[in-house]
Amino acid sequence: MTTDQHTRALLIRLRRIEGQVRGIARMVEEDKYCIDILTQVSAASRALQSVALALLEEHMAHCLLHAAQAGELQQEAKLKEASDAIARLVRS
């Protein structure tokens, strides 16, 4: 998948998530059943995690590869950056 295709696919997914979140807000406004709202929040969270993983995969496939080719100093910085991002994802 090219970078442009990847970007378009991510934007489509993010717009879908945006719609899910608006739907959740509507459910809250309409005082829907809490468990139904929580189910939708969980689905939106999983969808955002999926986007995060796709972004991380893209970063590793391109940025880390370029850093490895550029030399040790840049490689170490990019590896630390990726490691920190993974840690943030795991904590969330």
DOKOL-844388 format. One record per residue (C-alpha): residue in three letters; x, y, z; residue number from 1; chain. Coordinates in steps of 0.5 Angstrom, whole numbers, plus 500, padded with zeros to 3 digits. Layout:
DOKOL-844388
R:loke:px:py:pz:rovo:drenlo
R:ala:X:Y:Z:NUM:A
...
END
This chain:
DOKOL-844388
R:loke:px:py:pz:rovo:drenlo
R:met:500:500:500:1:A
R:thr:503:507:498:2:A
R:thr:503:512:503:3:A
R:asp:498:516:500:4:A
R:gln:493:510:500:5:A
R:his:495:509:507:6:A
R:thr:493:516:509:7:A
R:arg:487:516:506:8:A
R:ala:485:509:509:9:A
R:leu:487:512:516:10:A
R:leu:483:518:515:11:A
R:ile:477:514:513:12:A
R:arg:477:510:519:13:A
R:leu:478:516:523:14:A
R:arg:472:519:520:15:A
R:arg:468:513:522:16:A
R:ile:471:514:529:17:A
R:glu:469:521:529:18:A
R:gly:462:519:527:19:A
R:gln:462:513:533:20:A
R:val:464:519:538:21:A
R:arg:458:523:536:22:A
R:gly:453:518:536:23:A
R:ile:456:516:543:24:A
R:ala:454:524:545:25:A
R:arg:447:523:542:26:A
R:met:446:517:546:27:A
R:val:448:521:553:28:A
R:glu:444:527:551:29:A
R:glu:438:522:550:30:A
R:asp:439:518:557:31:A
R:lys:440:512:553:32:A
R:tyr:442:505:557:33:A
R:cys:449:506:561:34:A
R:ile:451:499:558:35:A
R:asp:449:501:551:36:A
R:ile:453:507:552:37:A
R:leu:459:503:555:38:A
R:thr:459:498:549:39:A
R:gln:460:504:544:40:A
R:val:465:507:548:41:A
R:ser:469:501:548:42:A
R:ala:468:500:540:43:A
R:ala:471:507:539:44:A
R:ser:477:506:544:45:A
R:arg:478:499:540:46:A
R:ala:478:503:533:47:A
R:leu:483:508:536:48:A
R:gln:487:503:538:49:A
R:ser:487:500:531:50:A
R:val:489:507:528:51:A
R:ala:495:507:533:52:A
R:leu:497:501:531:53:A
R:ala:497:502:524:54:A
R:leu:501:509:525:55:A
R:leu:506:505:529:56:A
R:glu:507:500:524:57:A
R:glu:508:505:518:58:A
R:his:513:509:523:59:A
R:met:517:502:524:60:A
R:ala:516:500:517:61:A
R:his:519:507:514:62:A
R:cys:522:512:519:63:A
R:leu:526:506:523:64:A
R:leu:528:503:516:65:A
R:his:531:510:514:66:A
R:ala:534:511:521:67:A
R:ala:538:505:521:68:A
R:gln:540:506:514:69:A
R:ala:542:513:516:70:A
R:gly:547:511:522:71:A
R:glu:547:509:529:72:A
R:leu:546:516:533:73:A
R:gln:539:517:529:74:A
R:gln:537:509:529:75:A
R:glu:538:510:537:76:A
R:ala:534:516:537:77:A
R:lys:528:513:533:78:A
R:leu:528:507:537:79:A
R:lys:527:510:543:80:A
R:glu:522:514:540:81:A
R:ala:518:508:538:82:A
R:ser:519:505:544:83:A
R:asp:516:511:548:84:A
R:ala:510:511:543:85:A
R:ile:509:503:545:86:A
R:ala:509:504:552:87:A
R:arg:504:510:552:88:A
R:leu:500:505:548:89:A
R:val:500:500:553:90:A
R:arg:499:504:558:91:A
R:ser:492:507:555:92:A
END
